[in-house]
Amino acid sequence: MDYIHYGADFPVLPLLGEIIGCRARVVGATHPGYVGLEGTIVDETKNLLVLETPTGIKKLPKGDIVVEIRLSNGELICVDGATITVRPEDRTKKLWRKSHALNSRGRPGY
């Protein structure tokens, strides 16, 4: 599968935007019941990702899941939920700063 991994050593720009409204699928989790859940992201808090699935609303703890997200531009990314366990509004600021810090150290920009 062709997607961008997101984590400590991976690009940060795909997650600078809003993910509410994007399609998502859980590909890994500490709880086996979460794996395979698929739906539309309808809400996000610091610790939860809320999916609307065919069987109803599912509230998933970010720290316990790895999720594939289809962004609005069609790009498919894989995100370790533990790396985005911050308030959504703070995530964009934090990731923007991180991407610029990498650039200032001479690493390739994202």
C-alpha positions as protocol buffer text, in pm:
chain_id: "A"
residue {
  index: 1
  type: MET
  ca { x: 0 y: 0 z: 0 }
}
residue {
  index: 2
  type: ASP
  ca { x: 136 y: 344 z: -88 }
}
residue {
  index: 3
  type: TYR
  ca { x: 102 y: 586 z: 199 }
}
residue {
  index: 4
  type: ILE
  ca { x: 311 y: 824 z: 401 }
}
residue {
  index: 5
  type: HIS
  ca { x: 392 y: 707 z: 752 }
}
residue {
  index: 6
  type: TYR
  ca { x: 367 y: 968 z: 1022 }
}
residue {
  index: 7
  type: GLY
  ca { x: 576 y: 940 z: 1335 }
}
residue {
  index: 8
  type: ALA
  ca { x: 899 y: 1064 z: 1488 }
}
residue {
  index: 9
  type: ASP
  ca { x: 1109 y: 1043 z: 1170 }
}
residue {
  index: 10
  type: PHE
  ca { x: 842 y: 1102 z: 907 }
}
residue {
  index: 11
  type: PRO
  ca { x: 695 y: 1405 z: 728 }
}
residue {
  index: 12
  type: VAL
  ca { x: 473 y: 1634 z: 933 }
}
residue {
  index: 13
  type: LEU
  ca { x: 301 y: 1850 z: 673 }
}
residue {
  index: 14
  type: PRO
  ca { x: 12 y: 1615 z: 587 }
}
residue {
  index: 15
  type: LEU
  ca { x: -123 y: 1654 z: 940 }
}
residue {
  index: 16
  type: LEU
  ca { x: -104 y: 2033 z: 954 }
}
residue {
  index: 17
  type: GLY
  ca { x: -457 y: 2053 z: 816 }
}
residue {
  index: 18
  type: GLU
  ca { x: -795 y: 1945 z: 945 }
}
residue {
  index: 19
  type: ILE
  ca { x: -870 y: 1572 z: 952 }
}
residue {
  index: 20
  type: ILE
  ca { x: -1239 y: 1596 z: 1048 }
}
residue {
  index: 21
  type: GLY
  ca { x: -1440 y: 1475 z: 750 }
}
residue {
  index: 22
  type: CYS
  ca { x: -1164 y: 1245 z: 624 }
}
residue {
  index: 23
  type: ARG
  ca { x: -1210 y: 869 z: 585 }
}
residue {
  index: 24
  type: ALA
  ca { x: -1011 y: 657 z: 829 }
}
residue {
  index: 25
  type: ARG
  ca { x: -939 y: 291 z: 901 }
}
residue {
  index: 26
  type: VAL
  ca { x: -774 y: 144 z: 1212 }
}
residue {
  index: 27
  type: VAL
  ca { x: -482 y: -76 z: 1102 }
}
residue {
  index: 28
  type: GLY
  ca { x: -328 y: -145 z: 1442 }
}
residue {
  index: 29
  type: ALA
  ca { x: -443 y: -120 z: 1803 }
}
residue {
  index: 30
  type: THR
  ca { x: -375 y: -241 z: 2154 }
}
residue {
  index: 31
  type: HIS
  ca { x: -737 y: -363 z: 2166 }
}
residue {
  index: 32
  type: PRO
  ca { x: -815 y: -620 z: 1892 }
}
residue {
  index: 33
  type: GLY
  ca { x: -1174 y: -492 z: 1865 }
}
residue {
  index: 34
  type: TYR
  ca { x: -1053 y: -160 z: 1721 }
}
residue {
  index: 35
  type: VAL
  ca { x: -860 y: -313 z: 1429 }
}
residue {
  index: 36
  type: GLY
  ca { x: -1053 y: -290 z: 1105 }
}
residue {
  index: 37
  type: LEU
  ca { x: -1294 y: -17 z: 1218 }
}
residue {
  index: 38
  type: GLU
  ca { x: -1355 y: 215 z: 927 }
}
residue {
  index: 39
  type: GLY
  ca { x: -1553 y: 534 z: 888 }
}
residue {
  index: 40
  type: THR
  ca { x: -1549 y: 910 z: 867 }
}
residue {
  index: 41
  type: ILE
  ca { x: -1376 y: 1120 z: 1132 }
}
residue {
  index: 42
  type: VAL
  ca { x: -1652 y: 1335 z: 1283 }
}
residue {
  index: 43
  type: ASP
  ca { x: -1471 y: 1476 z: 1586 }
}
residue {
  index: 44
  type: GLU
  ca { x: -1133 y: 1486 z: 1753 }
}
residue {
  index: 45
  type: THR
  ca { x: -1022 y: 1572 z: 2105 }
}
residue {
  index: 46
  type: LYS
  ca { x: -683 y: 1560 z: 2272 }
}
residue {
  index: 47
  type: ASN
  ca { x: -716 y: 1189 z: 2348 }
}
residue {
  index: 48
  type: LEU
  ca { x: -996 y: 1064 z: 2123 }
}
residue {
  index: 49
  type: LEU
  ca { x: -1066 y: 1018 z: 1755 }
}
residue {
  index: 50
  type: VAL
  ca { x: -1440 y: 987 z: 1687 }
}
residue {
  index: 51
  type: LEU
  ca { x: -1544 y: 782 z: 1383 }
}
residue {
  index: 52
  type: GLU
  ca { x: -1888 y: 750 z: 1230 }
}
residue {
  index: 53
  type: THR
  ca { x: -1907 y: 388 z: 1115 }
}
residue {
  index: 54
  type: PRO
  ca { x: -2191 y: 189 z: 955 }
}
residue {
  index: 55
  type: THR
  ca { x: -2267 y: 49 z: 1303 }
}
residue {
  index: 56
  type: GLY
  ca { x: -2264 y: 385 z: 1482 }
}
residue {
  index: 57
  type: ILE
  ca { x: -2030 y: 634 z: 1646 }
}
residue {
  index: 58
  type: LYS
  ca { x: -1702 y: 489 z: 1780 }
}
residue {
  index: 59
  type: LYS
  ca { x: -1475 y: 682 z: 2018 }
}
residue {
  index: 60
  type: LEU
  ca { x: -1119 y: 557 z: 1986 }
}
residue {
  index: 61
  type: PRO
  ca { x: -830 y: 647 z: 2218 }
}
residue {
  index: 62
  type: LYS
  ca { x: -556 y: 800 z: 2000 }
}
residue {
  index: 63
  type: GLY
  ca { x: -278 y: 655 z: 2212 }
}
residue {
  index: 64
  type: ASP
  ca { x: -394 y: 300 z: 2143 }
}
residue {
  index: 65
  type: ILE
  ca { x: -438 y: 303 z: 1765 }
}
residue {
  index: 66
  type: VAL
  ca { x: -256 y: 328 z: 1434 }
}
residue {
  index: 67
  type: VAL
  ca { x: -488 y: 468 z: 1170 }
}
residue {
  index: 68
  type: GLU
  ca { x: -485 y: 516 z: 794 }
}
residue {
  index: 69
  type: ILE
  ca { x: -635 y: 850 z: 695 }
}
residue {
  index: 70
  type: ARG
  ca { x: -741 y: 947 z: 344 }
}
residue {
  index: 71
  type: LEU
  ca { x: -684 y: 1324 z: 329 }
}
residue {
  index: 72
  type: SER
  ca { x: -910 y: 1557 z: 132 }
}
residue {
  index: 73
  type: ASN
  ca { x: -646 y: 1577 z: -144 }
}
residue {
  index: 74
  type: GLY
  ca { x: -664 y: 1197 z: -186 }
}
residue {
  index: 75
  type: GLU
  ca { x: -333 y: 1129 z: -11 }
}
residue {
  index: 76
  type: LEU
  ca { x: -330 y: 822 z: 217 }
}
residue {
  index: 77
  type: ILE
  ca { x: -125 y: 854 z: 536 }
}
residue {
  index: 78
  type: CYS
  ca { x: -63 y: 615 z: 824 }
}
residue {
  index: 79
  type: VAL
  ca { x: -58 y: 779 z: 1168 }
}
residue {
  index: 80
  type: ASP
  ca { x: 44 y: 642 z: 1507 }
}
residue {
  index: 81
  type: GLY
  ca { x: -224 y: 798 z: 1724 }
}
residue {
  index: 82
  type: ALA
  ca { x: 20 y: 842 z: 2013 }
}
residue {
  index: 83
  type: THR
  ca { x: 211 y: 1100 z: 1806 }
}
residue {
  index: 84
  type: ILE
  ca { x: -98 y: 1322 z: 1771 }
}
residue {
  index: 85
  type: THR
  ca { x: -224 y: 1298 z: 2130 }
}
residue {
  index: 86
  type: VAL
  ca { x: -258 y: 1674 z: 2163 }
}
residue {
  index: 87
  type: ARG
  ca { x: -549 y: 1913 z: 2120 }
}
residue {
  index: 88
  type: PRO
  ca { x: -620 y: 1947 z: 1746 }
}
residue {
  index: 89
  type: GLU
  ca { x: -554 y: 2322 z: 1749 }
}
residue {
  index: 90
  type: ASP
  ca { x: -221 y: 2268 z: 1926 }
}
residue {
  index: 91
  type: ARG
  ca { x: -120 y: 1986 z: 1689 }
}
residue {
  index: 92
  type: THR
  ca { x: -110 y: 2218 z: 1392 }
}
residue {
  index: 93
  type: LYS
  ca { x: 109 y: 2470 z: 1579 }
}
residue {
  index: 94
  type: LYS
  ca { x: 337 y: 2198 z: 1720 }
}
residue {
  index: 95
  type: LEU
  ca { x: 384 y: 2024 z: 1384 }
}
residue {
  index: 96
  type: TRP
  ca { x: 440 y: 2352 z: 1201 }
}
residue {
  index: 97
  type: ARG
  ca { x: 716 y: 2444 z: 1449 }
}
residue {
  index: 98
  type: LYS
  ca { x: 866 y: 2094 z: 1422 }
}
residue {
  index: 99
  type: SER
  ca { x: 875 y: 2107 z: 1040 }
}
residue {
  index: 100
  type: HIS
  ca { x: 1050 y: 2445 z: 1047 }
}
residue {
  index: 101
  type: ALA
  ca { x: 1296 y: 2331 z: 1315 }
}
residue {
  index: 102
  type: LEU
  ca { x: 1398 y: 2041 z: 1091 }
}
residue {
  index: 103
  type: ASN
  ca { x: 1455 y: 2280 z: 802 }
}
residue {
  index: 104
  type: SER
  ca { x: 1669 y: 2514 z: 1011 }
}
residue {
  index: 105
  type: ARG
  ca { x: 1906 y: 2224 z: 1093 }
}
residue {
  index: 106
  type: GLY
  ca { x: 1974 y: 2164 z: 728 }
}
residue {
  index: 107
  type: ARG
  ca { x: 1752 y: 1862 z: 683 }
}
residue {
  index: 108
  type: PRO
  ca { x: 1525 y: 1834 z: 381 }
}
residue {
  index: 109
  type: GLY
  ca { x: 1209 y: 2045 z: 416 }
}
residue {
  index: 110
  type: TYR
  ca { x: 865 y: 1891 z: 422 }
}
